[in-house]
């Protein structure tokens, strides 16, 4: 049975994926910053032994390291690492930018996935079908921004930077048989996406999990949309 680790698992896409995976019998390590306040995860875990809630602040290396130590005591293998945790602090324009907001966004959206890969790659290497998935977005694409200004400076830049790290990890980890991809999950009706977005999180989760299930090493170093199509970098 497949073992997943999902960051930002208490809401939005992460929560939707956990809800769907619990039905498959997969083991899911559901990471969140404050487990005691994540009543949805705690309730699901209380009824399903295959859901393991772990404290995980991806922007804090000590937190990531402690999570890796705990997971390593319970399993020898992680088959799928989904770097889903992310933040978006809207800026109206240049005058709305602050160093603190940009740095906070980068710490979560760029440093976080790198720290997760660093400390969990050992468990991924032991899998027969290892996959590392970075949840990106269309606003990470330079081509998508040629004619319009969408989103915010810090969010767009952070996701573009994460895409660069995705490609670097794909090259480094290919020899270990690890497929590394960035995935655009679609425009979702979440706190980040807003109520007017196209997709319910459950719709995106179903598509993204289906895509992940079919990934092979031939797909490494790709930027994929939730429907499986190649997305422009």
TALINLIN-V476266 format. One record per backbone hydrogen bond with DSSP energy under -0.5 kcal/mol. CO is the residue of the C=O (numbers start at 1). NH is the residue of the N-H. If there is no record, write none. Layout:
# TALINLIN-V476266
<<CO/NH> <CO/NH>>
This chain:
# TALINLIN-V476266
<<2/4> <2/27> <3/79> <3/80> <4/29> <5/82> <6/31> <8/11> <11/14> <11/15> <12/16> <13/17> <14/18> <15/19> <16/20> <17/21> <18/22> <19/23> <20/23> <21/24> <21/25> <21/26> <22/25> <27/4> <28/30> <28/52> <29/6> <29/31> <30/54> <31/9> <32/56> <34/37> <34/38> <35/38> <37/39> <38/42> <39/43> <40/44> <41/45> <42/46> <43/47> <44/47> <44/48> <48/51> <50/28> <50/52> <51/53> <52/30> <54/32> <56/58> <57/60> <59/61> <60/64> <61/65> <62/66> <63/67> <64/68> <65/69> <66/70> <67/71> <68/72> <69/73> <70/73> <70/74> <71/74> <71/75> <79/131> <80/5> <80/82> <81/83> <81/133> <82/7> <82/84> <83/135> <88/90> <93/96> <94/97> <98/102> <99/103> <100/104> <101/105> <102/106> <103/107> <104/108> <105/109> <106/110> <106/111> <107/112> <110/114> <111/115> <112/116> <113/117> <114/118> <115/119> <116/120> <117/121> <120/123> <120/124> <121/125> <122/126> <123/78> <123/126> <124/127> <130/179> <131/81> <131/133> <132/134> <132/181> <133/83> <133/135> <134/136> <134/183> <137/140> <138/141> <141/145> <142/145> <143/146> <148/150> <152/156> <153/157> <154/158> <155/159> <156/160> <157/161> <158/162> <159/163> <160/164> <161/165> <162/166> <163/167> <164/168> <165/169> <166/170> <167/171> <168/172> <169/173> <170/174> <173/176> <173/178> <174/177> <177/179> <178/180> <179/132> <180/221> <180/222> <181/134> <182/224> <183/136> <183/185> <184/226> <186/188> <187/199> <188/190> <190/194> <194/197> <199/189> <200/203> <200/204> <201/205> <202/206> <203/207> <204/208> <205/209> <206/210> <207/211> <208/212> <209/213> <210/214> <211/214> <212/215> <216/219> <217/220> <219/222> <222/182> <222/224> <223/231> <224/184> <225/228> <229/225> <233/142>>
